[in-house]
Amino acid sequence: MQCNIKLLRCTKIDGGADIVVRDELGEIIYLVQCKHTTNIDTPIDAGLLEDALRVRENWHAKDAVVVGVSNAKRFSPRVVDQFKRINGRLIARDDLWRLRFTG
């Protein structure tokens, strides 16, 4: 499968997404939301989840997998649980090289 991956600049029209991945038919299959924190030892909290849900809604892509990326060393249990419920994926920035987009 051929994917079209687009890195978005921070603008008011990006819908909050940092990266949008479309399949060969142009359907959005992944929305990537990145969250930076100054204290990487503190687990990422619900802010990432809220951003991810907003991104999915803004892009009108209810079936897209939302990927949450952070430089934090870990995610709070609530965020992990909620990302599972929305069929999302969480990934630490240090593990980003392992991320594969497949349809």
N, C-alpha and C positions, 0 to 999 in steps of 0.2 A: 504494500500500500504506500502510496506517495502522500506525504503530509506537507502542508504549508505552515511554517512556523513564523510568527511575526512578533518581534520584540517591540513593545509600545513605549513611547516616551511618556513621561508624566505630563498629562494634559487633562483638561476638564472633559474631554470627549472620549477618554480611554475606558470609561466605565469601571475604573478601578483595577482592571486586569493589567498585569505586567507582561504576560506572554499569552498569545492566543494561538492555538493549534487547530487547523482545519484539515478535514480529510480531502480526498481528491474531488469530492462533489461540492466542497465549500462549506460543509456542515462543521460547526464548532464541536470538537471532540474533547479538548482540554482547555481549561482556563487556569493559568498559573498566577497565584497571588503570593508575593514575597513580603516578608515582614522582618525588618531589622530592629535589633534591640541593642542597647548599649551595655546591658548586663547579661552576658551570654550564659551565666550560671543560673539565672532565674528562668523557670519554665515559661514558654510562650503561653499566653492566656487566651481568653475568649475574643480578643481583638482580631486575631487571625481568622477565627471562625466567622465572626460578623462580617469581616471584609470578604471572605470567600462566598458567603451567601449573597452579599450585595452584588458581587461581581457576576455570579451566575444569573441573578435577576436582571441586572443592567444589560447583559449581553443576550437576554432572552434565549438562554441555552440550558434548559432544565435537564437535558440528558447529558450534558458535558461533565466530564470528571474534573472536579476542582482540585488543584494541587496546591497545597500550602507549603511554602519554603521559608525557612528561617535560619538565621545564624546562631540561634540559641542551641545549647547542647541537648535540650529536651523540650518536650511539649507537656502541658498540664494534662492530667488524666481526663478532664472534661473535654478538652479540645480533641484528644485522641478518640474518645468515645463518639463525639458529635461528628467528626470527620468520617468515621465508619458508618454512621447512620445516613449521611448524605452521599455515600459512595465516593468519598474523596480520598485523597492520598496526602500524607504528610512526609516531608523529607527535610533533613537537616542540610544546610548549605554545604557542609563538608562532604556530603554524600551525593551532591547534585550530579556529579559526573556519571553516576549509575542510572540516572533517570532515562528511561526510554519511552518514547511516545509511539504507541501502536494502536491501531484501530480495532 
